[in-house]
């Protein structure tokens, strides 16, 4: 655990020495993993990057789905519906 903590601190300070970002701490500390306890630094960094990328993709798809639901709500005009939507303009 100490080696993982050291890797986390080193990576956070490498990216931003004056304001280290520890948002990936749970990945570095292995709290999301069950096996793979003996990962080396490169493998650990790759794992954390993969997890963060996956989480970002999920958040993006969730946001897109929420926006699409909001556009489909009855009573709200679509973005494409303009003045000539009825064809008599």
C-alpha positions in Angstrom: 0.0 0.0 0.0 2.9 2.3 0.7 4.3 1.8 -2.8 1.0 2.6 -4.3 0.6 5.7 -2.2 4.0 6.8 -3.2 3.1 6.3 -6.9 -0.1 8.3 -6.5 1.7 11.2 -4.8 4.5 11.1 -7.4 2.1 11.1 -10.4 -0.2 13.8 -8.9 2.8 16.1 -8.3 4.3 15.4 -11.7 1.1 16.6 -13.4 0.6 19.6 -11.3 3.4 20.4 -8.7 1.6 23.4 -7.1 -1.9 21.8 -7.0 -1.7 18.0 -7.1 -4.9 16.2 -8.2 -5.7 13.1 -6.2 -9.0 12.3 -8.0 -7.6 8.9 -9.2 -6.5 7.8 -5.7 -9.0 5.0 -5.4 -7.6 3.5 -8.6 -4.0 3.9 -7.5 -4.7 2.4 -4.1 -6.4 -0.6 -5.6 -9.7 -0.1 -4.0 -11.4 -0.9 -7.3 -9.3 -4.0 -8.0 -9.6 -7.5 -6.6 -6.5 -9.2 -7.9 -3.4 -7.7 -9.6 -1.9 -6.7 -6.2 1.7 -6.7 -7.5 1.4 -4.3 -10.4 4.4 -2.3 -11.4 4.3 1.4 -12.0 3.8 1.3 -15.7 1.0 -1.2 -15.4 -0.6 0.7 -12.6 -0.5 4.0 -14.5 -2.1 2.2 -17.5 -4.8 0.7 -15.3 -5.6 4.1 -13.8 -5.7 5.8 -17.2 -8.0 3.1 -18.6 -10.3 3.4 -15.6 -10.5 7.2 -15.8 -11.1 7.0 -19.6 -13.9 4.5 -19.0 -15.5 6.7 -16.4 -15.3 9.7 -18.6 -16.9 7.8 -21.5 -19.8 6.7 -19.2 -20.3 10.2 -17.9 -20.3 11.5 -21.5 -22.9 9.0 -22.6 -25.1 9.7 -19.5 -25.0 13.4 -20.3 -25.9 12.9 -23.9 -28.8 10.6 -22.9 -30.1 13.2 -20.4 -29.9 16.0 -23.0 -31.7 13.8 -25.5 -34.5 13.1 -23.0 -34.9 16.8 -22.3 -35.2 17.5 -26.0 -37.9 14.9 -26.4 -40.1 16.2 -23.6 -43.6 17.2 -24.8 -44.3 20.9 -24.9 -40.7 21.8 -25.7 -40.0 22.7 -29.4 -37.1 21.0 -31.0 -34.0 23.0 -31.8 -34.6 22.5 -35.6 -38.2 23.7 -35.4 -38.1 27.3 -36.8 -40.7 29.8 -38.0 -41.4 27.9 -41.2 -41.9 24.5 -39.6 -45.5 24.3 -40.9 -44.4 25.0 -44.5 -46.5 28.1 -44.9 -43.8 30.7 -44.7 
